[in-house]
């Protein structure tokens, strides 16, 4: 057995506690905010150049990069406009929808696994009313949040902290990312054609 193994076991045992997982979620969110504020975001020429030189796998990487961007407080509107301007309407729309969906599901999953238990303990019965509402109207709540101007990342993480079931969340996100993506990618694609 390697000497690192006992340390890893201790870390894993610690993360079984709800407060440790919530603290880890908090650290991840702070790191996400710092990254969003400090990392330079690429412009249209950079994304176009990367797509031209990276080969066929570049589209998959662009979807993954978009989904990662949806885990940090970067406006989804700005990402979708950039995708439309850099990739054109059809390809940009595909990347925006796929990346938005994957990022939304990943944010929900992270929040559910790392924060749900601690929030349920703190909120107790106060959360019951919201839980009943989400049990009955989860799809509609997620769909409404996705088409509203609420920040995408906030909706993903907040939904994961509730008792909202996976199925309505996934379906609401899948349907809800489409209208905004169509509009914003179209704006990006149109802006480039005017220039």
N, C-alpha and C positions, 0 to 999 in steps of 0.2 A: 504494500500500500504506500502510495506517495505521501509526503508530508503535507501536501496541499489538500488532500482529501478530507481530513478531519475539519479543516477550516470551512470547506465547501459544505460539509454536512451541517455544521453549526449555522452557517448562513441560511441554508434551506430550512432548517428547523425554525429559525427566527422568523422567516417570511411566512410561516404558516399562521402566525398571529395576525388578526385583522388590522391592528394599529401599525404594525411594521409594514404591511402591504400598502396601507393608506399613506404612510410616510414615503414609501418608494414611489407611489403615484405622484405625490407632491413634488418629490425631487425630479421625477421625469418631466412634470409640467414646468417646473422652473427652468430646467435645461432647455425645454422646447421654446420657452419665451426668450431665453438668452440667445438661442440659435436664430430665432425669427428676427431679433433685433440686431444681431451682429453679422450674420452671413449675408454676403451680397447675393441678391437674386439675379439670375441671368436675364438678359434682354432678348429681344427677338433675334438679332443677328447671332448671338451665342447659341441659342436653341436650334436655329436653322443649321448653323455650321456643325453642331454636334450631331444632328440627325443625318446630315449628308455624309459625315465622315465615320460614323459609328457602325454602320452596317445594319443588317436586318434585325438584330437583337435590340437595336436602339429604341424601337417602339415599346418593347416590353420594359426596358429600363425607364423610359419616360413615364409609363403608367405607374411603375413602382415609385419613381421620384414624386409624381403627382400625389400618390396616396400618402407618402411620407409628409408631404407639404400639408396635407389635410389633418395631420396630427399636431401641428404647431399653429399658433395664431397668425396664420397668413390668410388674407381674404381669398376665399375660393373664387370670387368674381375676378380678381386680378390674375389668378392662375389660369382661369378659363379664357380670359381675353388674350393673355400671352399665348396660350395654346392655339387659339384661332389665328392669331397673327403669324405664328411661327410655322404651323403645320397646315393651315387652311381649314375650311369648315368641316368636311367629312372626317378627316383624320383627327383634327383637334377635338371634335365632338366625341369621337370614340375614346380618346385618351382622357378627356375631362370626365366623362360618365364613368368609365372603368376606374380611374384613379379616385374620383370622389366616392364611389361606392366602396372600394376597398379601404380607403382611408376612414370613411365613416364607420364601417364594421370593425376595423382595427381599434379605433378610439373607443367604441362601445365596449369591445372585448377587454381592452386594457382597464378601463374604468370598472367594469363588472368584476373582473378577477381581483383587481388590487384595492378597490375602494368600497364596494357594495356592502360587505359585512360590517365594516366600521360605521358607515353611514346609517345602516339599519339599526345598529345598537344605540347610536346617539339620538336618532330621530324617534325611535320607538313607535308609539301609537300615532304620533303626528304625521307619520308617513303613510299610515293606513288609507286615508282618504285619497291621496294621490295614487296609491297603489291600485285601489279599486277602479278609479277612473282610467288608469292606463291598462288595466286588465280588460276593460270593456271597449276602450277606444284607442288602443295603442297605435294601430296603423294610422288612424286619422291624426292623432297627436304628432306622430313622427312626420307624416306627410306635410302637415301644416307648418311644422317647424322648419322643414327642409325648403319649402317654397317661400318662407317668410325671410325678412332681413336679419334674423337671428344669426350670430356667428356660427359657422358650420362646426368648428371645433368644440364650441360650448355645447351645442346640441348633442354631439357624439358622446362627450364625456359625461354630461349631466344625465342622459338617458341610461347610461351604463350604471349609474349609481342608484337608479330606481329598480323596482321589481318588474319592469317592462320585459316581456318575453322576447326571445330572439326573433321568432318568426315575424311578428308585426313590425319590429324594428328593421329587420333586413328588407322586408317588402316595402315599408314606408320610405326607407332610404333609396332603394332601387328605383322606385317611381319618382320620388321627390328630387333626386339630383338631375333629372332630365330637363325640366322646363328652364331652370336657371342656366344649365350648361348650354342649351340650344341658344338662348338669348345672348349670353356673354361670349361664347365662341363665335357666333355670327357677328357680333360687334368687332371682335378682334380681326376676323377675316376681312370684314368690310373696311376697317381702318387701313389695312395694308394695301388693299386695292386702290384706295384713294391717294396713297402716297406715291 
